[in-house]
Amino acid sequence: MMTYSKNINNLLFIFIISHLIIWTFVPVLTNKNLPLDTIEALAWGSNLDWGFNKHPPASAFFAEMFFKIFGSQDWSYYLLSQIFVVVSFIYVFKFASEIFNNKVLSLISLVLLEAIFFYNYTTPEFNVNICQLPFWSLTVYYSWKIYKNDQINFTDCFLLSLFASIGFLSKYLFLYLLISIVLLFIYLIFFKKEKKFDFKYLIALEVFVIILVPHLIWLKDNNFITIKYGLARASLENSDILDHVIFPIIFLLKQIGLLIPFLFLVWLLIKKFKFNLNFKDKKLIFLITINLLPILFMAVTSLITGSNLRTMWMTPFYLFFGVLFVYIFRSQINLKKLNSFLYSFLILFFLSPAIYAYISISNTDKRTDYPGNEIANKVQYIWDLKFNTTISEVMGDEWSAGNLSYHLKSRPVWKGLVDQKKINEYKDYMCIDNICIGSK
């Protein structure tokens, strides 16, 4: 039994390390510049605050933390993104191990995620969606620990509230997971009477709120700018009656479409889709809560508001879909006939980075082809001809000005869009197109 467990752990290690290495080095070798969202996070990170015009601060904080360590080394931000992905994978496996008490099924539940492009093809771009992943999986894991035990552990409550708050500070859509979990506990405590109310829940809520307080104050002081941005991205301002029907249908069709490779692997694993759902099964109830309820609430949001939900917003929502499907069909999985599943998995595992590399090399007009370093060198050369001071600040949009902030050796602080009042405060300054750099 120990040898069997060790073999599974070795396979898990190989899978995790292979994923991390492949998806770190493929973009390093094929991209000339960091992606848009990563540059954006680094621009915000140069001028850290408790929020920014588009998102809360967590992604900027982690990007800036890596900049303090590695500087303007592109590979480190691809590595950062994959660290976030594999940490989420590890806790998906830990959670699955508790659900199944079977490491083979747990590993299958994890590797199924390679059939969902959120967890491979889109991962080189560190952004708010990737930033949610480890905190989503940690929140689910510690919610499960509280859910399954009669005695509430204070450490579990504290860690749950800590990771949940960081997840929320990554992106507000994290709230859909939290609402689903809270509703489950309310149902079990006050309606089913299956769990007793514990004051440790209030302590967890208090810790959660305390961590969020600085951001909430910033949000109020900045006229709720991030919320307004999210509503604008969802096309709420221009929605009409038909949007309340069309957008939810489009949303659901997109979810089905992106799950086709995943469902194909499940089909290879199961062959016959026969199942009998027992809604008194505590494990099944929890799996439905964390997997289906957040997606249902997103669809309902689109139905009620007429909002156009972006596909990439769903990045963390499918982390535990492998666990859900394997749990439902676990009695039909024949572990002796996994060859077709394994071959198909390996094809997907290597095909995805191959496609990424091909597109990155063959298409030469992408953001990742932007000559950010060359432009920074030219700007620095012109500056040095005019001034003897160091560039300390840069103004402009997050992409153009953010690239200068990242590539210039002095790491100037990004100060937002061009503002004439701020320019007048500079000792020396220079403006090119819609970007201004200055020295104080």
C-alpha positions in Angstrom: 0.0 0.0 0.0 2.9 2.4 0.8 4.5 1.6 -2.5 1.2 2.2 -4.3 0.7 5.6 -2.6 4.3 6.6 -3.3 3.8 5.8 -7.0 0.8 8.1 -7.2 2.6 10.8 -5.3 5.5 10.5 -7.8 3.0 10.8 -10.8 1.5 13.8 -9.1 4.9 15.4 -8.7 5.8 14.6 -12.4 2.5 16.1 -13.6 2.9 19.3 -11.4 6.5 19.9 -12.3 6.0 19.1 -16.0 3.1 21.6 -16.2 5.1 24.3 -14.4 8.2 23.8 -16.6 6.4 23.6 -19.9 4.1 26.6 -19.4 6.9 28.7 -18.0 9.4 28.1 -20.8 7.1 27.9 -23.8 6.1 31.6 -23.5 9.6 32.6 -22.5 11.0 31.1 -25.7 8.2 32.4 -28.0 7.1 35.8 -26.7 9.1 39.0 -27.1 7.1 40.9 -24.5 4.9 40.2 -21.5 1.2 40.0 -22.1 -1.1 43.0 -21.5 -2.6 42.0 -18.2 0.8 41.2 -16.7 2.2 44.6 -17.8 -0.9 46.2 -16.3 -0.4 44.4 -13.0 3.2 45.5 -12.9 2.2 49.1 -13.7 -0.2 49.1 -10.8 2.4 47.4 -8.6 4.9 50.2 -9.2 2.4 52.5 -7.4 0.8 50.1 -4.9 -2.5 51.1 -3.5 -5.6 49.3 -2.0 -7.2 49.3 -5.4 -7.0 50.4 -8.9 -9.2 51.7 -11.7 -10.1 48.2 -12.9 -9.5 45.7 -10.1 -8.7 45.3 -6.4 -5.0 45.1 -5.5 -4.0 41.5 -5.0 -2.6 40.8 -8.5 -0.6 44.0 -8.4 0.8 43.1 -5.0 2.1 39.7 -6.1 3.5 41.0 -9.4 5.3 43.8 -7.5 6.6 41.2 -5.0 8.2 39.3 -7.8 9.6 42.5 -9.3 11.3 43.3 -6.1 13.0 39.9 -6.3 13.7 39.4 -10.0 13.3 42.8 -11.6 12.4 43.0 -15.3 13.1 39.3 -16.1 10.1 38.1 -18.2 10.5 34.5 -17.3 9.8 35.2 -13.6 6.3 36.4 -14.3 5.5 33.3 -16.4 6.8 31.4 -13.4 4.7 33.4 -11.0 1.6 32.5 -13.0 2.4 28.8 -13.0 3.1 28.8 -9.3 -0.4 30.1 -8.8 -1.8 27.4 -11.1 0.1 24.5 -9.6 -0.7 25.6 -6.0 -4.4 25.4 -7.0 -3.7 22.0 -8.5 -2.1 20.7 -5.3 -5.2 21.7 -3.2 -7.6 20.3 -5.8 -5.7 17.0 -5.3 -5.7 17.3 -1.5 -9.4 18.0 -1.5 -10.1 15.1 -3.9 -8.1 12.8 -1.7 -10.4 13.5 1.1 -13.5 13.0 -1.1 -12.4 9.7 -2.5 -9.9 8.3 -0.1 -8.4 6.9 -3.3 -5.3 8.6 -4.8 -5.8 7.2 -8.3 -9.3 8.8 -8.6 -7.9 11.9 -7.0 -5.1 12.1 -9.6 -7.6 11.5 -12.4 -9.8 14.3 -11.1 -6.8 16.6 -11.3 -5.4 15.7 -14.7 -8.9 16.1 -16.2 -8.3 19.9 -15.8 -5.7 19.8 -18.5 -8.7 19.5 -20.9 -9.9 22.9 -19.9 -8.0 25.7 -21.6 -8.3 28.0 -18.6 -5.6 25.8 -16.9 -3.1 25.6 -19.7 -3.4 27.8 -22.8 -4.4 31.0 -21.0 -2.1 30.6 -17.9 1.1 32.4 -19.2 -0.7 35.7 -18.7 -0.6 36.5 -15.0 -3.8 38.5 -14.3 -6.7 38.8 -11.8 -8.2 35.5 -13.1 -5.0 33.5 -12.5 -4.6 35.3 -9.2 -7.8 33.8 -7.9 -6.9 30.2 -8.6 -5.0 29.2 -5.4 -7.3 31.1 -3.1 -10.3 29.6 -4.8 -9.0 26.1 -4.2 -7.8 26.9 -0.6 -11.2 28.4 0.2 -12.9 25.3 -1.0 -10.5 23.0 0.9 -10.9 24.8 4.2 -14.7 25.1 3.7 -14.8 21.4 3.3 -12.8 20.8 6.5 -15.3 22.9 8.4 -18.2 21.2 6.6 -17.2 17.6 7.3 -16.3 18.0 10.9 -18.7 18.4 13.8 -16.1 20.2 15.9 -15.1 23.6 14.4 -11.4 24.2 14.3 -10.4 27.9 14.9 -7.3 27.5 12.6 -9.5 26.3 9.8 -11.9 29.2 10.2 -9.1 31.7 10.3 -7.4 30.3 7.2 -10.7 30.1 5.4 -11.4 33.8 6.1 -7.8 34.7 5.2 -7.7 33.0 1.8 -11.3 34.0 1.0 -10.4 37.7 1.6 -7.3 37.5 -0.6 -9.4 35.8 -3.3 -12.0 38.6 -3.1 -9.1 41.2 -3.3 -8.0 39.4 -6.5 -11.4 39.8 -8.2 -14.9 40.6 -7.0 -16.4 37.6 -8.8 -14.8 35.5 -6.1 -18.0 36.5 -4.2 -20.0 33.9 -6.2 -18.1 31.1 -4.6 -18.4 32.7 -1.1 -22.2 33.2 -1.5 -22.6 29.6 -2.6 -20.7 28.3 0.5 -22.4 30.6 2.9 -25.9 29.6 1.6 -25.0 25.9 2.1 -24.0 26.5 5.7 -27.1 28.6 6.3 -29.2 25.8 4.9 -27.5 23.2 7.1 -27.6 25.2 10.3 -31.0 26.9 10.2 -33.2 24.7 7.9 -31.8 21.1 8.0 -30.5 21.5 11.6 -27.6 19.2 10.6 -24.9 21.5 11.9 -24.9 23.7 15.0 -24.2 27.4 14.9 -20.7 28.1 16.2 -19.4 31.6 17.2 -16.2 30.7 15.4 -18.2 31.5 12.2 -18.5 35.0 13.4 -14.8 35.2 14.1 -14.1 34.1 10.6 -16.5 36.7 9.2 -14.8 39.4 11.3 -11.3 38.4 10.1 -12.6 38.5 6.5 -14.1 42.0 6.9 -11.1 43.4 8.8 -8.8 42.4 5.9 -11.2 44.0 3.4 -11.6 47.3 5.3 -8.7 49.2 3.7 -9.9 48.3 0.3 -13.5 49.2 1.1 -12.3 52.6 2.4 -10.3 53.0 -0.8 -13.3 52.0 -2.9 -15.5 54.7 -1.2 -12.8 57.3 -1.6 -12.4 56.6 -5.3 -16.1 56.7 -6.1 -16.4 52.9 -6.5 -14.4 53.0 -9.7 -13.6 49.3 -9.9 -17.3 48.4 -9.6 -18.2 50.9 -12.3 -15.5 49.4 -14.5 -16.9 45.9 -14.0 -20.4 47.0 -14.9 -19.1 48.7 -18.0 -17.3 45.6 -19.1 -20.5 43.6 -18.7 -22.2 46.0 -21.1 -24.9 46.9 -18.6 -25.1 50.5 -19.7 -26.3 49.6 -23.2 -28.4 46.6 -22.4 -31.9 46.1 -23.7 -34.7 43.6 -23.0 -33.5 41.0 -25.5 -30.1 41.0 -23.7 -31.7 39.4 -20.7 -32.4 36.3 -22.9 -29.7 36.4 -25.5 -26.7 36.9 -23.2 -27.6 34.1 -20.7 -28.0 31.7 -23.6 -24.7 32.7 -25.1 -23.1 32.4 -21.7 -24.4 28.8 -21.2 -23.5 27.7 -24.8 -19.9 29.0 -24.3 -19.6 27.0 -21.1 -20.7 23.9 -22.8 -18.3 24.6 -25.7 -15.2 25.1 -23.6 -16.0 21.9 -21.7 -16.1 19.7 -24.8 -12.5 18.4 -24.5 -13.1 17.8 -20.8 -16.3 15.9 -21.5 -14.5 13.9 -24.1 -11.9 12.7 -21.6 -14.7 11.9 -19.1 -16.4 9.9 -21.8 -13.2 7.9 -22.4 -13.0 7.3 -18.7 -16.7 6.3 -18.2 -18.0 5.0 -21.6 -21.6 4.6 -20.2 -23.2 7.6 -18.6 -25.4 5.9 -16.0 -25.7 7.6 -12.6 -28.0 7.7 -9.7 -27.7 10.9 -7.7 -28.3 10.7 -4.0 -29.1 14.2 -2.7 -28.7 13.0 0.8 -25.0 12.4 0.1 -23.1 15.1 2.0 -20.1 14.9 -0.4 -22.3 15.3 -3.4 -24.1 18.3 -1.9 -20.8 20.0 -1.2 -19.5 19.3 -4.7 -22.7 20.6 -6.3 -22.4 23.7 -4.1 -18.9 24.6 -5.1 -19.1 23.6 -8.8 -22.6 24.3 -10.1 -24.1 27.0 -7.8 -21.5 29.7 -8.7 -22.1 29.1 -12.4 -25.8 29.1 -11.9 -25.6 32.4 -10.0 -23.5 33.9 -12.9 -26.2 32.8 -15.4 -28.9 34.3 -13.2 -27.0 37.5 -12.9 -26.9 37.7 -16.7 -30.6 36.9 -16.9 -31.6 39.5 -14.4 -29.3 42.3 -15.4 -28.9 41.6 -19.1 -25.1 41.6 -18.7 -22.7 40.2 -21.2 -20.4 37.9 -19.1 -16.9 37.4 -20.5 -15.7 33.8 -20.9 -12.4 34.5 -19.2 -14.2 35.5 -16.0 -15.0 31.9 -15.5 -11.3 30.8 -15.1 -11.5 29.6 -11.5 -15.1 28.2 -11.6 -14.1 24.8 -13.1 -11.2 23.9 -10.8 -13.2 21.1 -9.1 -15.2 19.9 -12.1 -12.9 16.8 -12.3 -13.7 15.9 -8.8 -17.5 16.3 -9.4 -17.6 14.2 -12.5 -15.3 11.4 -11.2 -17.4 11.3 -8.0 -20.6 11.0 -9.9 -19.3 8.2 -12.1 -16.8 6.6 -9.8 -18.5 3.2 -9.7 -18.2 3.0 -13.5 -14.5 3.8 -13.8 -12.5 0.7 -14.7 -9.0 1.5 -13.6 -7.7 -1.5 -15.7 -8.8 0.2 -18.9 -7.3 3.6 -18.8 -5.1 3.5 -21.9 -7.3 5.5 -24.2 -7.8 8.1 -21.5 -4.1 8.4 -20.8 -3.2 8.6 -24.5 -5.8 11.3 -25.1 -4.7 13.2 -22.0 -1.0 13.2 -23.1 -2.1 14.4 -26.6 -3.9 17.4 -25.0 -1.1 17.9 -22.5 1.5 18.5 -25.3 -0.8 19.8 -28.0 -1.9 22.9 -26.0 1.7 24.3 -25.6 2.5 23.3 -29.2 -0.5 25.4 -30.4 0.5 28.2 -28.1 4.1 28.2 -29.5 2.9 28.0 -33.1 0.5 30.9 -32.7 3.0 33.0 -30.8 5.7 32.5 -33.4 3.6 32.7 -36.6 1.4 35.7 -35.6 3.7 38.8 -35.3 1.1 41.5 -34.5 0.2 40.4 -30.9 0.8 42.3 -27.7 3.5 39.8 -26.9 5.4 41.0 -30.0 5.5 44.6 -28.8 9.1 45.8 -28.7 8.8 47.1 -25.2 12.5 46.9 -24.3 13.6 48.5 -27.5 11.2 51.4 -27.1 12.4 51.9 -23.5 16.0 52.0 -24.6 15.2 54.7 -27.2 13.3 56.7 -24.7 16.1 56.5 -22.2 18.6 57.5 -24.9 16.6 60.6 -25.8 16.1 61.5 -22.1 19.9 61.2 -21.4 20.6 63.6 -24.3 18.3 66.2 -22.7 18.6 65.7 -19.0 21.0 64.5 -16.3 18.3 63.4 -14.0 16.7 60.0 -13.4 13.2 59.2 -14.8 11.1 58.7 -11.7 7.5 58.7 -13.0 5.6 57.8 -16.1 2.1 58.8 -17.2 -0.1 57.2 -19.8 -2.3 54.1 -20.4 -1.3 50.9 -18.5 0.1 49.3 -21.7 2.4 51.9 -23.2 3.3 53.7 -20.0 3.3 50.3 -18.1 5.9 48.9 -20.5 8.2 51.9 -19.9 7.7 51.5 -16.1 8.7 47.8 -16.4 11.6 48.1 -18.9 13.3 51.3 -17.9 16.2 50.6 -15.5 15.1 53.3 -13.0 11.6 51.5 -12.7 9.6 54.8 -12.8 6.3 54.8 -10.9 3.2 54.6 -13.1 1.0 57.6 -12.1 -2.1 57.0 -14.3 -3.1 58.9 -17.4 -1.4 62.1 -18.4 -2.2 64.9 -16.1 -1.0 68.5 -16.8 -1.0 69.4 -13.1 1.3 66.6 -12.3 3.6 67.4 -15.2 4.0 71.0 -13.9 5.4 69.5 -10.7 8.3 67.8 -12.5 11.8 69.2 -12.5 12.4 67.7 -16.0 9.8 66.0 -18.2 9.3 64.8 -21.7 6.2 63.8 -23.6 6.0 61.4 -26.6 2.6 60.8 -28.1 0.3 60.1 -25.2 3.0 59.2 -22.7 4.9 61.6 -20.4 7.9 60.8 -18.3 9.4 63.0 -15.7 11.8 63.5 -12.8 11.1 65.1 -9.5 
